[in-house]
Amino acid sequence: MADSGPRIAPLPREQWDDRLTRVLEAAPGGADEPMHIFATLARANPPNPELFRRWMGFGGSLLAGGLSGRLRELVILRTAYRFDGRYEWAQHLEMGEAQGVTRAEMAALGDGAEGGLDAAAWSPLERAALQAVDDTADFGAVSDETWAALAAHMSEGELIELLMLIGHYLMLTTVLRSLRIELEPRAEAAARRVPGGPAA
């Protein structure tokens, strides 16, 4: 599939409503380099005025959920890599770093390190959560073996949240690829600093 730019352009500044303006001003890059994901998905209103708001609420609840920030970002980055989501990969590199994910670990998550995922020393819970992503990519569901490893460390609520997190970023990667949403220069520069990850 040839990439000929975004299929739907981000809303220009003069069309931002108050809600979108607040979202973009608070996001990395601010209003000077607005995040294309928000300025594009906001076009769902109309015809569905609730879609953007409710998606923001759902995504926000996962980013401020019950999983540790480090585990959350590891799972998001691995999901972005396995499902070819360069946009989400690039956006979450800085977020991962803020939660203690090292550059070497990021390279392992994106198979940019010798030895791939095994190049980093993950905790048993982290390794099981990353395997859950790989199971989902390879088989469409988490295997019994991986589930048992997760259940040894997580409550039922945390298990559900983990699956929802993987599913949400799987969905986002497919939506953003089909829309051909382009990375902002700030995020593109971040992606180039880490070996591996989804191809440009």
C-alpha positions as CSV (number, residue, x, y, z in Angstrom):
1,M,0.0,0.0,0.0
2,A,1.6,3.3,-1.1
3,D,1.8,6.0,1.5
4,S,0.6,9.3,0.0
5,G,0.0,11.3,3.2
6,P,-2.9,11.3,5.6
7,R,-6.2,10.2,4.3
8,I,-8.0,12.6,6.7
9,A,-6.1,15.8,7.5
10,P,-6.0,17.0,11.1
11,L,-8.4,19.8,12.0
12,P,-6.8,23.2,11.4
13,R,-6.4,25.4,14.4
14,E,-9.3,27.7,13.4
15,Q,-11.7,24.7,13.7
16,W,-10.6,23.6,17.1
17,D,-13.4,23.7,19.7
18,D,-12.7,24.4,23.4
19,R,-12.4,20.7,24.3
20,L,-9.9,20.0,21.6
21,T,-7.9,23.1,22.3
22,R,-7.6,22.0,26.0
23,V,-6.5,18.5,25.0
24,L,-3.9,19.7,22.5
25,E,-2.5,22.4,24.8
26,A,-2.0,19.8,27.5
27,A,-0.4,17.2,25.2
28,P,3.3,16.9,24.3
29,G,4.0,19.5,21.7
30,G,1.2,21.8,22.9
31,A,-0.6,24.0,20.5
32,D,2.6,24.8,18.6
33,E,3.1,21.2,17.4
34,P,-0.4,19.7,17.9
35,M,-0.7,15.9,18.2
36,H,-2.2,14.7,14.9
37,I,-4.0,11.8,16.6
38,F,-6.3,14.2,18.6
39,A,-6.7,16.7,15.8
40,T,-7.7,14.0,13.4
41,L,-9.9,11.8,15.6
42,A,-11.8,14.9,16.7
43,R,-13.3,14.9,13.2
44,A,-15.7,12.2,14.4
45,N,-17.8,15.0,15.7
46,P,-20.1,15.3,13.7
47,P,-21.7,12.8,13.0
48,N,-21.0,11.2,16.4
49,P,-20.4,14.0,19.0
50,E,-19.8,11.5,21.8
51,L,-17.2,9.3,20.1
52,F,-14.1,11.5,20.6
53,R,-15.1,12.4,24.2
54,R,-15.8,8.8,25.2
55,W,-12.7,7.5,23.6
56,M,-10.6,10.1,25.4
57,G,-12.2,9.0,28.7
58,F,-11.5,5.3,28.0
59,G,-7.9,5.9,27.0
60,G,-7.4,8.2,29.9
61,S,-8.7,5.6,32.3
62,L,-6.1,3.1,31.0
63,L,-3.3,5.6,31.3
64,A,-4.3,6.4,34.9
65,G,-5.4,2.9,35.8
66,G,-4.4,0.3,38.4
67,L,-1.3,-1.1,36.6
68,S,2.0,0.4,37.4
69,G,3.2,3.1,35.1
70,R,6.2,1.1,34.0
71,L,4.3,-2.1,33.3
72,R,1.7,-0.1,31.4
73,E,4.3,1.6,29.1
74,L,6.1,-1.7,28.5
75,V,2.9,-3.3,27.3
76,I,2.0,-0.3,25.2
77,L,5.4,-0.2,23.5
78,R,5.4,-3.9,22.8
79,T,1.9,-3.8,21.5
80,A,2.8,-0.9,19.2
81,Y,5.8,-2.8,17.9
82,R,4.0,-6.1,17.4
83,F,1.0,-4.5,15.6
84,D,3.2,-2.1,13.5
85,G,2.0,1.1,15.3
86,R,4.8,3.5,14.7
87,Y,2.7,6.5,15.8
88,E,2.0,5.0,19.2
89,W,5.5,3.6,19.5
90,A,7.0,7.1,19.0
91,Q,4.6,8.8,21.3
92,H,5.1,6.4,24.2
93,L,9.0,6.4,24.2
94,E,9.1,9.5,26.3
95,M,6.2,8.3,28.4
96,G,8.0,5.0,29.0
97,E,11.2,6.8,29.9
98,A,9.3,8.9,32.5
99,Q,8.2,5.6,34.0
100,G,11.7,4.1,34.3
101,V,11.9,2.2,30.9
102,T,15.5,2.5,29.8
103,R,16.7,3.0,26.2
104,A,18.2,-0.5,26.2
105,E,14.8,-1.9,27.3
106,M,13.0,0.1,24.6
107,A,15.4,-1.4,22.0
108,A,14.6,-4.9,23.3
109,L,10.9,-4.2,23.1
110,G,11.2,-3.2,19.4
111,D,13.6,-6.0,18.5
112,G,16.4,-3.5,18.0
113,A,18.8,-5.2,20.4
114,E,20.8,-8.3,19.9
115,G,18.7,-11.1,21.3
116,G,15.5,-9.2,20.8
117,L,13.1,-9.2,23.8
118,D,15.5,-11.5,25.8
119,A,18.2,-8.8,25.7
120,A,16.6,-7.2,28.8
121,A,16.2,-8.6,32.3
122,W,12.4,-8.4,32.9
123,S,10.7,-9.3,36.1
124,P,8.5,-12.4,36.0
125,L,5.4,-10.2,35.8
126,E,6.8,-8.0,33.1
127,R,7.9,-11.0,31.0
128,A,4.5,-12.6,31.3
129,A,2.7,-9.3,30.3
130,L,5.0,-9.0,27.3
131,Q,4.3,-12.6,26.4
132,A,0.6,-11.8,26.6
133,V,1.1,-9.2,23.9
134,D,3.0,-11.7,21.8
135,D,0.4,-14.3,22.3
136,T,-2.3,-11.9,21.1
137,A,-0.3,-11.0,18.1
138,D,0.6,-14.6,17.2
139,F,-2.6,-16.5,18.2
140,G,-5.3,-13.9,18.7
141,A,-5.6,-14.6,22.5
142,V,-3.4,-15.2,25.6
143,S,-2.3,-18.8,26.0
144,D,-3.1,-20.8,29.1
145,E,0.6,-20.9,30.0
146,T,0.9,-17.2,29.9
147,W,-2.4,-16.7,31.7
148,A,-1.1,-18.9,34.6
149,A,2.1,-16.8,34.8
150,L,0.1,-13.6,34.9
151,A,-2.4,-14.9,37.4
152,A,0.4,-15.7,39.8
153,H,1.1,-11.9,40.1
154,M,-2.2,-10.1,39.2
155,S,-5.7,-9.8,40.6
156,E,-8.7,-10.5,38.4
157,G,-9.3,-6.8,37.9
158,E,-5.6,-6.3,36.9
159,L,-5.9,-9.1,34.4
160,I,-8.9,-7.6,32.8
161,E,-7.2,-4.2,32.6
162,L,-4.1,-5.7,31.0
163,L,-6.2,-7.3,28.3
164,M,-8.1,-4.1,27.7
165,L,-4.8,-2.2,27.5
166,I,-3.5,-4.5,24.8
167,G,-6.8,-4.4,22.9
168,H,-7.0,-0.7,23.0
169,Y,-3.6,-0.1,21.5
170,L,-4.1,-2.9,19.0
171,M,-7.2,-1.0,17.9
172,L,-5.4,2.4,17.8
173,T,-2.5,1.0,15.7
174,T,-5.0,-0.3,13.0
175,V,-7.0,2.9,13.0
176,L,-4.0,5.2,12.8
177,R,-2.4,3.1,10.0
178,S,-5.6,3.2,8.0
179,L,-5.9,6.9,8.4
180,R,-2.2,7.3,7.7
181,I,-1.8,9.7,10.6
182,E,1.7,11.2,10.3
183,L,4.1,11.6,13.2
184,E,4.9,15.1,14.4
185,P,8.6,16.1,14.1
186,R,9.1,15.8,17.8
187,A,7.9,12.3,17.9
188,E,9.7,11.3,14.7
189,A,13.0,12.5,16.3
190,A,12.3,10.4,19.4
191,A,11.6,7.3,17.3
192,R,14.9,7.7,15.5
193,R,16.9,7.8,18.7
194,V,15.9,4.2,19.7
195,P,17.0,1.2,17.6
196,G,14.3,-1.0,16.3
197,G,10.6,-0.4,16.6
198,P,8.0,-0.3,13.8
199,A,9.4,0.8,10.4
200,A,8.8,4.3,9.1
